[in-house]
């Protein structure tokens, strides 16, 4: 199936869609297999960090295009957490359907100007843009490990996105989606994050584009459903799926330490991750149904 435009999958009014990161071919296969089992659309994400790990964006992008071409469900291809303008433009040239430009650590004016410039360029090339809104230093306070006067990421512990600032940022930049801070953090290995659902609803009412939840690996099932019901539309999950994959690999190697053929442990890791992708996509679809009742 041809790539589906990201904007066709991320619906502000009705649906939550899973956006899952890949760094390995087996993870790409797992995401597509899980989506096909669930018979639900999915967004495949390649991050700036994943491109750096592989040494270039091209090989993983080419693999994604080849695998997605055979998928039986709608799939979008997204560049995640790009801080490099050159990488954004390369992703567009390589046929990505959306990009996330991350200027969240920049001062407000610089984040707005750079995001606006990149958004205009991407729109000229028919590509959907996600951004992340940073917070002015001092909001988190020293107790959160953030010094006064220092820019915080939107996912620094304790930071929350102000609805009025979010609406102004979207108006000033023209982005198509906004990642917001509502209680999650990246790289969480335990699902203990507490999401401010009332704030999610306020942001959904104030911001005229879909909201994106980063750091969703730290969110338990019930809260994910509630977050989609409150207004979150694109749900980014990476660390949790890495954990599922790695746990299965670890178990296989522990059971058979003499194994040397990587297919004997990477294959089961891929299968375990595919099962969790299927489960999560069904869960997010359930959240969308809750939000529409």
N, C-alpha and C positions, 0 to 999 in steps of 0.2 A: 504494500500500500504506500502511496506517496506520502511524504511528510505533510502533516496537518499544521496550518498556522497556529501558533500558540494562542493567539487571541480567540480562536474558535473553540479552544478547550477551556480557557479560563473565563468563566461567565460570572460577572459581578453579582448577578441576582439569584442564581440557582444552585450552582454546582461546586463541590470541592474536588480538586484533582491532585493526584499525587505527583510529585516531582522528585525523582530519585537520581542520585549521583553515581557515576561510573568512573573507575580508573583502570579496570581490567576488562578484557573481553568477556570473561565469565560473568561479570556483573551486568554487562550489557545484555547478554543472553538471558540472564535471570529476570531482569526487569521486563523484557519483552514476553518471556514465557509466562510470567505471573499476570501480566496485563491480559494476555490472550485467554488464560484460564478464567479470569474474572470477567472477560468480555467488556472491559472498560478502558477508556483512553488513559494515556500516561504521558508524562513529560520526562524525557531522558536528559540529564544534565551532565555537562562536562565542565569542571571548574578550572580556573586559572591554575590552581595547585595541581590538578590532575594533568594538565598540559605540561607543566614544569616537570612533573615526575616522569612523564614519557619522553621529555626532551623536546617536544613540539606538539602543536595541536593537531597537525595533519593526520597522523596515523590513527588516532582514536576517532577523529571525525570521520575519516573514510570508513572505518569499521562500523561506526554508527549508521552511516548512510546505507551501507550494504545490508546490515541486519534489519533496519527499519523498512527497507524496500520490500521485505518478505513478511512483514508483520500483518496480522489480520485484524488489528484494531487501530484506531487513530493514535498517532504518536507525533509529538513535537520534539524538536531538538534545541536545547537551551544552553547558552554559555553562562556559567554561574560565577558570581563574585569576581568579575574582572575589574582590575584597577588600571589596566593598560589599555589606552586608546587603540594602540596598534593591534592588540589581541582582539578587541571588539571588532575592528574592521576586518581582520582576518577571518573571524568567525562568520561575519556577514558574507564575505567572499566565498566561504566554504559551505554556504547554504543553510546555516543555522536559522531557525524560524524566530528566535528571540535571543536577547542578551540581557544580562544584568550588569549594569555599570555600578560599581560600589565606590562611591565617594563619601561614605559615611564618616570617615575619619578626618575629612577636610572641614575647614571653617564653613559656615553656612553659605556665604556669598560665593565661595569658590566651588562648593559642591553644587550649588544651583547653576552656576555658569557652565561648568564642565558637563553636568548632566544634561542641561538644555542643548548644548552644542552637539553632544553625542546623540541625543534623542532626535534632533532634526536630521542629522546625517543618516541615522538608521531608518527613520521614517521615509526619507527620500529613496531608500533601497527596499522599502516594504517590510521592514523588520520591527517587531514589537519590542518594547524596552521596559525593563523593570529597574527600579532604583531602590536604594536604602537610605533612610533619613537618619543622619547623626543627630546627637543632642549637644547643646552648648555645655562646655565644661562646668563642673560644679553641681549639676543636677544630681549626680549619683552620690557625691560626698566622699570624704575620706574613708568612711566605713565600708564602701564598696570597692576600695582600692583604686579610686580615681581622684587625682589631685584637682583642686580648684584651678580653673583656667585651662584644663587639658580636654581636648576633644574626646568624646566617648563614642564607641560604636553603638549602634542602635541595640546591640545585644550584650552590652556590658551589664553585669548584674545590677539590678536596681533602676536602670534607665527605663523610662516609659515614653512613648510617642505622644505628643500633644496633638489632639485632633485639629485644632486651628492651624498649627504649624504644618501639619501634614497636608491639609487642604491647600495652604498657600504654596507649599513646595510643589505639589502636583500642578497647580495653576501656573507656576513660574517656569516649570521645566517641560510640561507636556508629556510626561511619562505615561505608560500604559498600565502600570501596576506599581504598588509600593509595598516594600517590606517594612514592617513596623515592629516596634518593641512593646511587647505586652506580657513579658515574664519569662521568655525562653532564653536559652544561651546555646551557642554552638558547642559541639564536641561533648555533649553530656552522654555518659554511659549508663546512667540510671534515669528512669522515667519518673522524675520527681518534680518537674517544673510546675509551678502554679501560675496559670494564665489568668490575667485580669479580663474576665469575659464581659464585664460591664464596659470596660474600655474598648474591647473589640467592637461591641455594638455601637459605641459612640463614634469610633473611627469609620465604621462602615457607613454610618449616616452622614458623616462629614466629608468623606473622600469619594470622589466620583469615579474612581478606578478600582479594580480588584485589589484586595489586600493579600499579602503574602506572609506566611508564617515560616520564618527560618528557625533553625534549632529545634525542629519538631521531634527529633530523636528523644528529647528529654520529656516528652508529653505522653501520659498514659492514654489508653484507648478511650475511656469515657470523656476525658478532657478534649481529646482530638475531635470527637463527635460534637461536643458542645461548642468548640471553637468554630467548626464549620457552620454549625447552626447559628452562631452569633454573627457570622459574616466573613470568616477567613475563606479564601477561595483557592489559593495555590499553597500546597503544603509540602515544604522541602524536608526530605528525610535522607540522611546519609550515614551518620555514625551508627544508628540502630541497625541498619541493614548490614553495614560492615561487621558489626558484632555478631549478627546471626551467621553470616558467611564464615567468619573466623572461628566461631565456636564449633561449627561442624568440622572445619578443617582440623582444629586442635583435637577434637574427639577422635577423628579418623587416624591421625598420626599417633595419638596415645595408644589406641587399640592395636595398631600395626606399625610400630616404630621402625621396622625394617623397610617400609615403603620408600621407593625412590622415584616412581613414576608420578609426576605431579597430577596427572589426570585422575589418579586414584583418590586424591583428596580435594582437588579443585572442583571436580565434577559434583561430588556430594555438597560442597559449599555452595555451588551454583544452584543446586536443587533446593537446598534449604532456604536460600535467599528468594528464589522464585515463589516458594510457598508463602513466605512472609509478605512479598509484594502483592500477591493475590489477596491475602487477608487484609492488608492495609487499604488497598483500593476499594474493597467491599465495605470496609469500615467507614471510609471517607464518603462513599456514596450514601451510606446510612445517615451520616451527619448532614448531608445535603437534604435528605428527605425530612429529617427532624426540623431543619431550618425553614422548610417550606410549609409546615403544618400550622 
